[in-house]
């Protein structure tokens, strides 16, 4: 028999490992952070060891593992630097103490920018990460309110998901003008959360306790995520625990009879892991109409919502396979006695992440069905009377599949994949006018598919160049509108032509490591957004403003470039980026006519808007217990072309403030009092395309204080809008305002404790 040198070496390693295992004793120890607090859930392993030896620390940070003198003991956990030490004979007779140092922010691993793991310091896109600590220190119990700390993040309205109509919860980044349809994609574990029919976001669909971190990528991201990522991408990542049992429970009660409970639990046995997440939140809300404009029709905009999901996973050395079922339901009042809405959503998701052909293959398949109901009304000028004008039902369903494969070859990292999606939906309305009832239905189908490829090339020790290209194709099919003037009359059906289109989304970017703690980056890209079925076929009314659908809408197309620098010495991280973006054919609500009782608008491709500016983010520790974060956005977003409406040229893009800033201060002491302050300032913006309805600038601050009760149990109190500043939210044209000062208090329970 002939033996190769490689085979002989493998046998030698095997024999050494077997010999070491034979001589092994049980090593006992504890894993702690620099403050001396135990680190639960850390993975401790021995190298070399055959068979592999691995242990997970318990709630007290303790472990026991077979090992021999001379072996290397390694400990690691997400958020900490890996620690290794070689065992001596003395270590076998005493308790071994391993200290894990927190990882610098620059070493945080992110995946949203490229669909593959990348160090934050090496990303070529402007990326912000909200960690578990950031989320737990937020005074608000909702994800969208926590995201307001990120400059550039904006919703269609300034109000949050606890009190706002869901169709106003479209998200945008970098001043491109938020709309109900969203100009940024929101993902959860690679699966879109944007409403398939309308594009807005139900922020409560993922229970807050199950969210471990959030990544925000600002700037065009269609080369990675396709249509919805015109201005960027936001991705929520769930908790993962290797412990036999884990539990996170939050519960609170506060102002406006706000009650909230959120749960994440996980159990693992062998290769199987199951996790359950659930959340319930209800609030009486506040009266959104500005006090001087209120009348008898105005009431508080309360809401209640529930979410639950169950995930089952199979884990092994090559990756994981999973299946998840989820449900979400909400009921809302919209600020008057007759305006209400409700939603029910069910979804099934399955997929996996596996080592295949020298790389990692990720697959997601999902299907959802939902039903949305809403009522509309007309209100008298003095707001003393209200009349029901419309009942609306919007059923829709969606199927999707995504696949991507990433691998490293020499100096190249390649990501390739495809996405496919099919959406079907319809708006069914009963319209009450002139003492009679008429019926209108409008809807259709939208099918899309794409392929993408990215190659990241390390051109030497300092320079990385990346090129990406994605092709998307979509069809709008079976578009129709039917009208029936009365219950007994025949329907009149108008059918719209089927339409199809394609979009190329290229991107070229580079990152240059100028020094050990400096990175310079630059990118140029194109991205797009196809109009949603909601924009094409569904009209809506808010107060006395009616917005008409437009079946002839075309896609929005963005061209952009940016350049920036990142500075990351130790645990300090700072990034500044200058950007320029132009959007051709943006979908805007264009005013057609104005009367005292009705403002009529229609969705139209406007021409061109330009957004250019600078964004700055920073994070630094002050000692061991204080963390300071800063963020600032200066943006000039204006209309530069408007065929058919030349009076709009030079006007500011609606719903975009020139400046946004945030400051966060977090003090954490695991055995004593902890506190966090988050302050935000938002500049003046306009409600409408004519810039006739201004929304003033505002400043608000939130506070959260917590203290351990016992190990794993923590009590907290939180205050939002501490200084009770009332600020403009919208003008329809009646002015509406943001929430007053609110308080809540509650408990958090973690198992294992920390």
N, C-alpha and C positions, 0 to 999 in steps of 0.2 A: 504494500500500500504506500502511495506517495502522499506526503503531507506538505501543503503549502506553508510558507512562513506565516501568512495571516491566520491559517487554521491552528498552527502551533501556538501562536500568541493567544488566540481565544481559549485554547485548552489550558494554557498556563493561568490565565485570569480566572477561569472556572475552578481550577484546582486551588488557587489561592483563596477564592471566595468560599469554597467548601471547607477548606482548612480553618478559615477564620470563623465560619459559622459553627464548626465543631468546638472551637475554643471559646465561643461566646458566653458571656454572662449577661444577666439582666441589668441594664443601666437605667437608673431612675433619676428623674430630674424635673425641673420646672422651667417654663419659658415665660419671660417677663418683658415688659417694655422698660424704657429708661427710668420711669418713675417708680418701678417696682411693682406695678400692677400686673396680674397674671394675664397672659394672652391665650384665650381659649380658641380652639379650632386651628391651631398651628400644626402643620404637618412636619413630623420629625422622621428622618430617614437615615440609614446607614450605608456608606459607600466604602469599599465594595461589599456586597452581601448577596449570596445566592442560596436560597431564594431571596428576592428583595424583602427588606425589612422596613416597615413603615408603621408609624403610630400617630394618633391625633390627640392633642392636649385636651384635657377635660376642662370643666368650668373653673378650676383652680390653676389652670395652666400646667398641670402635671402630666407626665408621660412615663411609660416603662417600655423598653425595647431591648431585644437581644443584640449585644455588640461585644466586640473584643478589643483589647488594647491595640492601638495602632490604626484602628478604623477611623473614618471621618464621620462625625455626627453633624447632620445638616438640619436646620429648621427654617421654615418659610411660611409666610402668610401674606395674602394680598394686602397691600398698603404698607408692608415692611420690607426692608432689605433682607435678603437671604443671609443667614449666618452659618458658618462652618467652623468646627474645631476638631482637632485630632485628639482622640481619647488616649489617655495614659493609664498605667496600671492604677494610679491613685484615684482616677475618676471612677473606677469600678467599685470602689469601697465607700464613696461619698456621693451625696446628691449633686447632680450636675446642674448648674445654672446657666441658661442661655439667654442673652439679652438681644432682642430684636429692635433695631433702630428704625424709626419711621422712614419710608422712602421719600426722597425729595420729590416735589411735585413734577419735576421734569422727567422722572422715571415712571410716572403713571402710564400704564398701557391703555391705549385707546384704539377703537376699531372702526368707529363710524366714518371717519374721513376716507378710508380706503377699503373697507370691508375686510381688513386683515390687521393683525396686531401690530401697532406702531408705538414707540415711545412718544410721549407728548412733546418732548423737546425736538423730536425729529419730524413732526408733522409739518406738511407744507400748507395746510389749511389752518385758518384761525379757529382753534378749538378750545372750548372751556369745559371743565369737568366740575360738576357738583357732586361732592363725595357724600358718603353716609353721614359724616359729621355735619356737613353743610345743611343737609336736609333735616336732620334732627334738631338743629339749632334754629330753624326757621319758625317764626311765630305762627304762621298760617298753616292749616292742616292739609292744604291742597298743593298739588304739583305745580300748577300754573302760577300760583302766587310765589312759590319758591323760585321759579324761573325768572321772575321779574328782577332778580338781582343781576341778571346777565344783560348788560347794555346791548341794545339792538333787538332784543326780544320784544315783540309787540303783538297784542291781540287786536282784533277788529274794533272792539270797544275796550275802554280802560277798566271796565268792571271785570271781576273774576268769575270763575265757574260756579261759585256758590249761589250767585244771584242773577247771572246773566243768561239770556236765552242761548241755547247751544249753537244756534246759527250765527252768533256773533263771536264765536270762539275760534275763528280762523287765525292762524299764526303766521307771522312774517318776521324776517330778520334783515337788519341793515337798511331800514328805511325804504323798502320797496312798496310800502303802502299795504297794510293788512286789509284783507277782505274776508268775508265769511268763508270763502273757498280755500284759504290758506295758500301762502306762497313758500312754505317750508314743509317738509315731510316730518311727521312724528312717528317714531317706530318703537316697538317693544320687542326686543330679542329678534330684530330683523323683520318683523311683521308690521305693516302700516297700521297706525291707529286712526289716521284721518278717515272721516266718514266717507264710505265709498260713493255715496250719491252726491254729497254736498261739499266734502273737503274739510269741513270744520272738525273740531276735536272734542271728544268727550273725555275730559281730563281725569274723571273718576273711574275709568274702566280698569285701571291697574291699581289695586289696593296700595295705599301709601306705604304700609309696613313692609311690603314685599320689594320695594324699590331700594336698591343698594347704591346706585349712582346714576347720574344723567350726563350724557355727553352732548354738547351743542357745537355744531360745525357751522360757521357763518361764511356765506359766499356760495355761489352756484355749485350745486352738488349733483346735477343731473347725470354727469358721467358715471356716478356710482349708484344713485338711487332713482333716476328717471324723472318722470313728469312732475311730481309734487315737490321736488327739491329745487325749485327755481332759485330761492335765496338761501338755502341751507338745509340742514337736517338736525333733528333732535332725537336722541335715542335713550330709552329707559332700559336699565339692566336690572334683572331680578337677583335676589340673594341666592347664593349657593352655599350649602353647608355640608361638610363631610362628617359631622358629628352624628352619633346614633339618634339624637333628638335635639331639635332646636325650636325655640319659640320667641316671637316678637309680638307683643300686644301693646297697643296704645289706646287710651280712652280719655275723653275729656268732655266737659260741660262748660258753657259760657254764655255770653251776652246773646240776645236775640233768640234765647232758648236753643242755642246751637249744641247739638249732641253728636259726638263722633267716636267711633270705635273702629280700629283697624288691626288685622291679625295676619301674621305669617307663621306657619308651622311646617316643620320638615322632619321626616324620619328616614333613616337609612339602615338597610340590612343587606350586607354583602354587596351585590352589584345593582340592587334596586334602591331607588330613592323616590319618595312621594312627598309632595308639598301641597299645602292648602293655604289659600289666601282669601281673605274676606274683608269687606268694609261696609260700614253704614254711616251716613252723615245726613243730618237734617237740621234745618234752621228756619226760623220764622222770617229772617231777613229784615230789610229796612225799606222804607218808602223811597224809591229812586227819584221821583219827580222833585225838582228843586222846590223848597218850601213856599216861596212866593207864588209859584205857578200851580200848586196843588189844588185839587177840588175833591168833591165827594167820591169821584170814581177812583181816586188813587188809593192803593193799599200797598202793604209790604210785599216784596218779591221773594217769598219763601221758596224753599226747595227741599226735596228729600231724594236720596239716591242709595242704591245698594249694588255691590259688586262682589262676585265670588268666582274663584277658579280652582281647579284641581289639576295638578301636573304629576305624571308618572314618568320616571326616567330609568333607563338601563345604562349603567356606567361600566366601562372596562378600560384597559390600558390603551385602547385605540380611539376612545371618544365616548359619545353618548347618543342615545336615541330617546325621543320623548314624545308624549302625547298630552295635550292640554284641552280641557273644556272650560268655557267661561260664560258667565251671564252678567249683564248689566241692565239696570232699570232705574229710571228717574222720573220724578213728577215735579213740575215747576209752576209757580205763579209769576206772571210777567209784569206786575206793578199796577194792574187794574183788576176790577172784579171779574171781568169777562175774559181776560187774556191769560190762557194757561197752555201748557204743553206737556207731553210725556213721551218717553222713548223706552223701547225694550230691544235689547241686542243679545243674540246668542252666537257664539263662535267656537269652532273646533280647529285646533292647530296641531300639526304633527311634523316631525322632522328629526334632524340629527346633525352632529358635527363629528366627522370621522377622519382618521388618517387613511388616505387613499392615494396610491400611485405617487408616493413621495411628497404629498402635500395634504392639505386639510380641505375636505369637502363638506360644505354646509348646505343643507336642504331644508326648506320650509314650504309646507302646503297648508292652506287654510281656507275655510269657508265660513261665511257669516250670513245671518238673516236678521233683519230688523224692521221695526215699525215705529213711525214717528207721527204724532198727532199734535195739532196746534189750532188755536182759535184766534181770530182777528176781530177787531172792533173799530168803529168810528166814534170819536169823542167830540163833544161839542166844544166850541172855542173857550167857554168858561169852565170846562171840565166838570160840569154838573151832571151831564147825562152821557150814557155810553150805549151804543147799539151794536149788537153782534152782526158782523158783515160776512164772515167766512169761517167755515170749518174745513180743515185740511188734514188729509192722511197721506203719508208718504211711506209706502212699503218698498223695501229694496233688499237685494241680496248680492253677494260677491263671492267669487272664487279666485284663488291666487296660488301661484307657485313661484318660488325663487330657488336658484341654485348658483352657488359660486365655489370655485376651487382656487386655492392659493398655495404657492410653493416657492421655495428659494432654489435658484440655480446659479452657482458661482457668485457673481456680483449682481445677479438679477433677482427680484422678487416679483412674481407674476400673479395677477388675480384675473380670473376669467369667469364669466357666468351668464345667466339669462334670468329674466323675469317675465311672467305672464299673468294677466288679470282679466277677469270678465265681471262686469257690473251691469245690473239690470234694476231699474227703478221707475216709479211713476208717482206723480202728484195728483191726488184726487180731491176735488174741492166742491163744497156746496156754498153757493154765493147767495146772500140774502139782500135783495134790493127791490124797492118799489112795491113791497108787499108780497113779492113772489120769491121763489127759490129756483135757481138755475144750477147746472152741474157742469163742471169743467174738469177734464183729466188730460194730463200731458206727461210724456215720459219717453223712454227708449232704452237702448242698450249701448254699452261701450266696451270694446274688446281691444286689448293692447298686448304687445309682446316686444321684447328687446334682447339684445346681446351686447355684452361689454367686455373690454379687455384693458388691463393696465399693466405696464412694465415699469418697475422702479429699478434704476440702474445706479450702483455705487461706482461713480467715476473717480476712484481714488479714495483716500482716507477721509477727505473732507466734503466732497461734493456728491450729492445725490440728485439725479435727474429722473423725472417720472413723466410718462406720456400715457394718456388714457383716451379711449374712444368708445362711445356707446351709440347704438342705433336703436331708436324707438319707432314703432309703427302702431297706429291705432285707427279704429273704425267707430263711427257713430251710426248705429243701425236702428231701423224700425222706429224712428222719431215720429211722434204723432201728437195731435191735440184734438180732443173731441169735446163738443159742447152740446148741451141739452137745455133748452130754455125753460123747461118745466119737467116735473116728474113723469108726466104721461107723454111728453113729446119724444119724437125720434131724435137720435144723435146725429150731429153733423161732424164728420171726421176729416181733419186736414192731416195729410201725411207729408213729412219732410224728406227731402232727398237724403239717401245714405251718403256719408262723407268719410273720407279717409285721408290720412296725412302721415308724414314721417318727420323725424327730427334727429339730426346728428348732434351729439354732445361731446366735443373734444376738450381736452385739458392738457396743458403743458406746464409743469412746475419744477422748481428746483429748490434745494436746501443746501446751504453752504455753512459748514461748521467753522466759523472764523477763529474760534478759540475754544478752549475746553468748556466754557460757560456761555458762549455766544453762538447763535445760529441766525443766519440771514435767509430769508425765503422770498420767493416770488412765484406767481401763478397767472396764467391767462386761460380763460375758459368760455364756453358757451353752455347755456342751459335753457330749459323750456318748461312750459306748463300747458297742458291741454285743458280746455274748459270742461267743467264737470257737468253731469246731467242736470244738476240743480240750476246751474247758470244758463244752460241751454233751454230748459223747459219749464222751470218753476218760478212763478212770480211770488212776491211776498210784500207784506205791509208792516211797518213799524210806526205806531202812532198815526200821524196823518201823512206819512211818507210812503208812497207805493212804488215799488221797483219791479219793472217788467222784465220777463225773460227775453232771450234772443237766441233763436235756433241757428243763426248764421255766425255765431262767434267763432273766431279762429284762435290758434294757440298763441300764448305769450312767449316771446323769444328774448333771451338775455345774452348780452356780451359783456364780459367783465375782466378786470385785471386787478391785482393787488400785490403789494410788496410789504414786507415787515421784518422785524427783528425780535428775537427772543433772548432773554438774559436769565440765566438760571444757576447762580452760584449757591451750592448747598441747598438749603430748604427755601430759598428765595426764588420766586418765579415772576417774570414780568414779560409782557408781550405788547408790541405796538404794531398796528397794521394800517396802511393807507390803501383805500380801495376806490375803484371807479366802476360803475355798472350802468348799462342802459338797457331798458326793456322796450322792445318793439311790440306794438299792438297789445298793451296791457288792458285787461278787462276792468272797466271802471263803471261806476254808477253815474251816468250823465244826466243832468237835470233837463227835462223836456219842457215843463211848465210849472208855474207856482201860483197858487191861489190861497186865500186864508184858510180854507178847509182841506186842501189837498196839494201836496207836492208830488209831482209825477216824475220818476226817473226810469231809465232803462240801462241794462248792461250793454256796453258797447266796447269794441276794440278802439282805444282812444287815439293812438298814434305812437308816442314815445315818451317815456319818463326816464330821467337820469338821477341816479343816486351816487354821490361821491362824498367821501369823508375819511375820518380817522377814528379808530377804536383802540382803547388801551385797557389792559387788564393786568393786575398785579396781586401777588399774595406773598406775605412774609410773616414768619414767626417773630414774636417779641418775647424772648425768654422761652421757657419750656411750656408755658401755660396759656399764652395769648397768641392768637392768630388774627392778622389784619388782611382784609381783601379790599381791592379797589377796582372800579370799572368806570369807563367813560366813553361815550359815543358822541361825536360831532358829525352831523350829516346834512348835506344839502340835497334835498330830494324835490325835484321840480318837473313840470311838464315842459318838454322841449319841442313837441310837435303834436298838433291836434287837428287833422284835416276835418273840415266841417264845423269846427268849434275854435276858431283862431283866438277867441277871447280867453281861452284856457292856457295859452302858451305863456310861460313864465310864472304861472301860479304854482303854489306848493302842493305837493301830493297830499291828498286827504289822509288824515289819521297818522301823520308822521311828524314827530317833534324834532326840532333841529338838534336838541341836546338831551342826553340821558346820562345820569350818573348814579353810582351806588357806592356805599361804603359799608363794610361789615367788620365787626369787632367781636371776637369770640374768646371768652376766658373759660378754660376747662380745668377742673380739679376733680379727679374721679372720687375722692373721698370727702369732698366738701362742696361748697356752692359753685355752680357754673352759671355763666350768663352769656347772652349773645344779643347784639344790637345790629339791626340792618336798617340803613337809611337810604332813601331813593329820592332823586329829583328828576322831574320830567318837564321839558319845556313846553311852550305854547304850540298847539297844532290846530288844524281845521277839520270840521266835521264833513264839509262838502267840497265838491270840485270847484265851485265858484269862489271859495275862500271868504264866504260871507258869514259863516257860523263858527266863530273861534271857540276853542276850548283852552282855557287858561293853563299856565304852568302850575305845578304843585310840588310840594315836599311832604314826604311822609316817613315815619320811623316806626319800627316794630321792635319789641323787646321780649325775650324769653329768659326765664330764670329757673334753674332746676337744682335739685339736691337729692343725693342717694338716701333712701330710707333703710334698705337692707341690700345685701348683694343681689344685684339683678333687678331691684325695684327702685324706681325713681319717681319723685313727685315734681311737677312743674307748674308754673303759671306763665301765661303769655298775654301780651297786649299788642294789638294791631292799631296803627294810626294813633300812636301814643298822644300826640298833640291835638287830636280831634280836628284835623284839617279837612274841610269840605272842599272837594275839587270836582271839576266838570268831568263827566263821563261821556255825554252825548247831547245832541240837540236835534230833535226829530219833528218839528223845530223846538218843541218844548224842552227846556234844559233838564237833564238828569244829572245826578251827582253820585259820587262814590260813597262808600260805607263810612259811618261815623266810627269813633273809637270803640273797640270791642275788647273784651277780656275772656279768657278761658283758663281753666285749670284742670289738671288730670294726672294720670299715672302712666308710667311705662314699665313694662316687665320684660326682662330679657332672660332666656334660659338657653345656654349657660349664662350666668351673670358676668358682669365685667366691672 
